[in-house]
Amino acid sequence: MEEEKFCGSKLVHAMSMMCASYYSPDDIAMSSVKRKGIIEICCTRPCSLYVLSHYCKTLRKEYVEMFLELGNARFYSGDK
C-alpha cells in the first residue's frame, strides 16, 4: 500500500473509517510519550495507513484483521 497525504476531509474520512475510538485530550495530555501531531506526520508529508492507525485508540476489527493478514511491515513506512 502506498503512502499518501491525509489532510482536511480526507484525514477525517480515513480516521472515521479506521478508528473504532479516539484518544481524548486528557489521554494525550497524560501520555508520557511526546509525539508529533497527525497533521505534521500525515498531512505535510505522505504516510501509510499503518502510521495513521497509531492515532486511533482502538482500530475497527476489519483494519486489525487487514494489518495482521498482510503484516505490519508492509504498512510501516519508517521515519522520514
N, CA and C atoms as an extended XYZ file, in Angstrom:
240
Properties=species:S:1:pos:R:3:atomname:S:1:resname:S:1:resid:I:1 pbc="F F F"
N         0.852       -1.173        0.000 N   MET     1
C         0.000        0.000        0.000 CA  MET     1
C         0.897        1.236        0.000 C   MET     1
N         0.591        2.155       -0.837 N   GLU     2
C         1.407        3.352       -0.980 CA  GLU     2
C         1.103        4.379        0.097 C   GLU     2
N         2.074        5.237        0.307 N   GLU     3
C         1.884        6.353        1.222 CA  GLU     3
C         1.163        7.479        0.491 C   GLU     3
N         0.418        8.269        1.235 N   GLU     4
C        -0.241        9.439        0.671 CA  GLU     4
C        -0.452       10.469        1.752 C   GLU     4
N        -0.786       11.671        1.338 N   LYS     5
C        -1.060       12.737        2.298 CA  LYS     5
C        -2.528       12.677        2.716 C   LYS     5
N        -2.757       12.803        4.005 N   PHE     6
C        -4.104       12.819        4.560 CA  PHE     6
C        -4.322       14.184        5.205 C   PHE     6
N        -5.088       15.037        4.544 N   CYS     7
C        -5.365       16.394        5.028 CA  CYS     7
C        -6.870       16.664        4.961 C   CYS     7
N        -7.345       17.549        5.830 N   GLY     8
C        -8.733       18.007        5.784 CA  GLY     8
C        -9.740       16.877        5.827 C   GLY     8
N       -10.694       16.928        4.899 N   SER     9
C       -11.772       15.935        4.896 CA  SER     9
C       -11.256       14.529        4.588 C   SER     9
N       -10.166       14.426        3.847 N   LYS    10
C        -9.577       13.109        3.567 CA  LYS    10
C        -9.051       12.475        4.852 C   LYS    10
N        -8.453       13.271        5.715 N   LEU    11
C        -7.959       12.787        7.009 CA  LEU    11
C        -9.127       12.374        7.900 C   LEU    11
N       -10.142       13.213        7.966 N   VAL    12
C       -11.320       12.907        8.784 CA  VAL    12
C       -11.979       11.614        8.306 C   VAL    12
N       -12.123       11.454        7.010 N   HIS    13
C       -12.740       10.252        6.448 CA  HIS    13
C       -11.907        9.004        6.761 C   HIS    13
N       -10.590        9.091        6.557 N   ALA    14
C        -9.723        7.938        6.821 CA  ALA    14
C        -9.795        7.523        8.283 C   ALA    14
N        -9.753        8.503        9.174 N   MET    15
C        -9.801        8.190       10.602 CA  MET    15
C       -11.159        7.622       11.007 C   MET    15
N       -12.235        8.161       10.452 N   SER    16
C       -13.563        7.658       10.811 CA  SER    16
C       -13.786        6.242       10.290 C   SER    16
N       -13.145        5.892        9.180 N   MET    17
C       -13.265        4.536        8.642 CA  MET    17
C       -12.416        3.542        9.433 C   MET    17
N       -11.261        3.985        9.923 N   MET    18
C       -10.298        3.093       10.546 CA  MET    18
C       -10.473        2.973       12.062 C   MET    18
N       -10.845        4.056       12.733 N   CYS    19
C       -10.861        4.078       14.197 CA  CYS    19
C       -12.222        3.699       14.773 C   CYS    19
N       -12.203        2.807       15.746 N   ALA    20
C       -13.417        2.492       16.496 CA  ALA    20
C       -13.581        3.481       17.643 C   ALA    20
N       -12.433        3.979       18.167 N   SER    21
C       -12.455        5.009       19.202 CA  SER    21
C       -11.199        5.864       19.064 C   SER    21
N       -11.254        7.023       19.692 N   TYR    22
C       -10.181        8.010       19.563 CA  TYR    22
C        -9.630        8.351       20.941 C   TYR    22
N        -8.393        8.849       20.952 N   TYR    23
C        -7.820        9.355       22.200 CA  TYR    23
C        -8.495       10.670       22.558 C   TYR    23
N        -8.787       10.864       23.827 N   SER    24
C        -9.353       12.125       24.303 CA  SER    24
C        -8.209       13.101       24.565 C   SER    24
N        -8.503       14.390       24.657 N   PRO    25
C        -7.448       15.348       25.015 CA  PRO    25
C        -6.781       14.996       26.350 C   PRO    25
N        -7.552       14.449       27.297 N   ASP    26
C        -6.976       14.036       28.580 CA  ASP    26
C        -5.988       12.881       28.403 C   ASP    26
N        -6.324       11.918       27.532 N   ASP    27
C        -5.411       10.802       27.260 CA  ASP    27
C        -4.086       11.323       26.717 C   ASP    27
N        -4.170       12.262       25.805 N   ILE    28
C        -2.969       12.810       25.169 CA  ILE    28
C        -2.150       13.608       26.174 C   ILE    28
N        -2.816       14.421       26.983 N   ALA    29
C        -2.121       15.245       27.975 CA  ALA    29
C        -1.410       14.397       29.019 C   ALA    29
N        -1.981       13.245       29.365 N   MET    30
C        -1.404       12.393       30.400 CA  MET    30
C        -0.332       11.446       29.858 C   MET    30
N        -0.204       11.375       28.538 N   SER    31
C         0.787       10.488       27.938 CA  SER    31
C         2.193       10.993       28.237 C   SER    31
N         3.063       10.068       28.617 N   SER    32
C         4.456       10.446       28.890 CA  SER    32
C         5.268       10.490       27.600 C   SER    32
N         4.689        9.993       26.528 N   VAL    33
C         5.378        9.976       25.243 CA  VAL    33
C         4.980       11.218       24.453 C   VAL    33
N         5.961       11.993       24.091 N   LYS    34
C         5.702       13.161       23.237 CA  LYS    34
C         5.838       12.704       21.796 C   LYS    34
N         4.776       12.864       21.025 N   ARG    35
C         4.886       12.504       19.621 CA  ARG    35
C         4.337       13.623       18.771 C   ARG    35
N         4.759       13.613       17.543 N   LYS    36
C         4.348       14.659       16.619 CA  LYS    36
C         2.863       14.515       16.317 C   LYS    36
N         2.237       15.614       15.976 N   GLY    37
C         0.825       15.603       15.656 CA  GLY    37
C         0.534       14.950       14.322 C   GLY    37
N        -0.685       14.507       14.188 N   ILE    38
C        -1.109       13.795       12.982 CA  ILE    38
C        -0.984       14.669       11.733 C   ILE    38
N        -1.199       15.973       11.870 N   ILE    39
C        -1.079       16.874       10.716 CA  ILE    39
C         0.367       16.923       10.240 C   ILE    39
N         1.285       17.051       11.177 N   GLU    40
C         2.712       17.107       10.826 CA  GLU    40
C         3.177       15.803       10.189 C   GLU    40
N         2.700       14.695       10.692 N   ILE    41
C         3.140       13.388       10.204 CA  ILE    41
C         2.459       12.992        8.892 C   ILE    41
N         1.144       13.206        8.775 N   CYS    42
C         0.402       12.629        7.649 CA  CYS    42
C        -0.222       13.643        6.686 C   CYS    42
N        -0.072       14.933        6.958 N   CYS    43
C        -0.615       15.932        6.040 CA  CYS    43
C         0.505       16.676        5.323 C   CYS    43
N         1.505       17.108        6.064 N   THR    44
C         2.606       17.831        5.425 CA  THR    44
C         3.519       16.889        4.649 C   THR    44
N         3.494       15.604        5.034 N   ARG    45
C         4.259       14.574        4.322 CA  ARG    45
C         3.355       13.359        4.124 C   ARG    45
N         3.636       12.546        3.141 N   PRO    46
C         2.848       11.316        2.978 CA  PRO    46
C         3.120       10.332        4.106 C   PRO    46
N         2.108        9.553        4.465 N   CYS    47
C         2.280        8.477        5.446 CA  CYS    47
C         1.448        7.276        5.009 C   CYS    47
N         1.709        6.151        5.651 N   SER    48
C         0.976        4.923        5.346 CA  SER    48
C        -0.241        4.804        6.265 C   SER    48
N        -1.154        3.914        5.902 N   LEU    49
C        -2.298        3.647        6.773 CA  LEU    49
C        -1.840        3.078        8.104 C   LEU    49
N        -0.763        2.321        8.094 N   TYR    50
C        -0.243        1.763        9.338 CA  TYR    50
C         0.183        2.880       10.289 C   TYR    50
N         0.897        3.869        9.786 N   VAL    51
C         1.306        5.010       10.612 CA  VAL    51
C         0.078        5.768       11.088 C   VAL    51
N        -0.853        6.023       10.194 N   LEU    52
C        -2.087        6.731       10.536 CA  LEU    52
C        -2.866        5.988       11.618 C   LEU    52
N        -2.835        4.666       11.582 N   SER    53
C        -3.588        3.856       12.551 CA  SER    53
C        -3.119        4.064       13.992 C   SER    53
N        -1.894        4.529       14.194 N   HIS    54
C        -1.380        4.749       15.542 CA  HIS    54
C        -2.064        5.926       16.242 C   HIS    54
N        -2.834        6.688       15.515 N   TYR    55
C        -3.560        7.809       16.108 CA  TYR    55
C        -4.974        7.406       16.528 C   TYR    55
N        -5.338        6.147       16.328 N   CYS    56
C        -6.608        5.607       16.828 CA  CYS    56
C        -6.374        5.013       18.208 C   CYS    56
N        -7.334        5.180       19.080 N   LYS    57
C        -7.258        4.499       20.389 CA  LYS    57
C        -7.557        3.023       20.185 C   LYS    57
N        -8.584        2.731       19.388 N   THR    58
C        -8.969        1.366       19.053 CA  THR    58
C        -9.276        1.308       17.567 C   THR    58
N        -8.702        0.311       16.890 N   LEU    59
C        -8.978        0.121       15.461 CA  LEU    59
C       -10.256       -0.676       15.254 C   LEU    59
N       -10.931       -0.405       14.151 N   ARG    60
C       -12.078       -1.233       13.770 CA  ARG    60
C       -11.560       -2.633       13.426 C   ARG    60
N       -12.376       -3.633       13.679 N   LYS    61
C       -11.996       -5.041       13.522 CA  LYS    61
C       -11.420       -5.332       12.138 C   LYS    61
N       -12.027       -4.799       11.095 N   GLU    62
C       -11.564       -5.125        9.745 CA  GLU    62
C       -10.150       -4.606        9.472 C   GLU    62
N        -9.766       -3.503       10.114 N   TYR    63
C        -8.405       -2.987        9.942 CA  TYR    63
C        -7.402       -3.800       10.744 C   TYR    63
N        -7.783       -4.249       11.922 N   VAL    64
C        -6.913       -5.132       12.697 CA  VAL    64
C        -6.636       -6.389       11.887 C   VAL    64
N        -7.688       -6.972       11.331 N   GLU    65
C        -7.541       -8.189       10.530 CA  GLU    65
C        -6.671       -7.940        9.305 C   GLU    65
N        -6.842       -6.803        8.639 N   MET    66
C        -6.059       -6.477        7.453 CA  MET    66
C        -4.580       -6.355        7.803 C   MET    66
N        -4.264       -5.630        8.890 N   PHE    67
C        -2.869       -5.465        9.290 CA  PHE    67
C        -2.245       -6.804        9.675 C   PHE    67
N        -3.004       -7.656       10.360 N   LEU    68
C        -2.484       -8.964       10.743 CA  LEU    68
C        -2.287       -9.865        9.531 C   LEU    68
N        -3.232       -9.826        8.610 N   GLU    69
C        -3.167      -10.680        7.427 CA  GLU    69
C        -2.000      -10.304        6.519 C   GLU    69
N        -1.809       -9.024        6.293 N   LEU    70
C        -0.782       -8.583        5.354 CA  LEU    70
C         0.565       -8.320        6.011 C   LEU    70
N         0.584       -8.232        7.310 N   GLY    71
C         1.834       -7.996        8.030 CA  GLY    71
C         2.110       -6.517        8.183 C   GLY    71
N         2.495       -6.116        9.385 N   ASN    72
C         2.743       -4.707        9.679 CA  ASN    72
C         3.846       -4.105        8.830 C   ASN    72
N         4.856       -4.869        8.480 N   ALA    73
C         5.992       -4.320        7.744 CA  ALA    73
C         5.556       -3.728        6.404 C   ALA    73
N         4.534       -4.283        5.823 N   ARG    74
C         4.068       -3.789        4.528 CA  ARG    74
C         3.462       -2.383        4.670 C   ARG    74
N         2.944       -2.047        5.845 N   PHE    75
C         2.301       -0.754        6.055 CA  PHE    75
C         3.214        0.255        6.721 C   PHE    75
N         4.314       -0.209        7.289 N   TYR    76
C         5.175        0.714        8.029 CA  TYR    76
C         6.131        1.407        7.074 C   TYR    76
N         6.143        2.718        7.133 N   SER    77
C         6.986        3.479        6.212 CA  SER    77
C         8.273        3.947        6.859 C   SER    77
N         8.350        3.891        8.184 N   GLY    78
C         9.535        4.365        8.884 CA  GLY    78
C         9.549        5.877        8.974 C   GLY    78
N        10.510        6.413        9.687 N   ASP    79
C        10.636        7.871        9.836 CA  ASP    79
C        11.285        8.466        8.616 C   ASP    79
N        10.778        9.606        8.232 N   LYS    80
C        11.361       10.290        7.079 CA  LYS    80
C        11.882       11.626        7.499 C   LYS    80
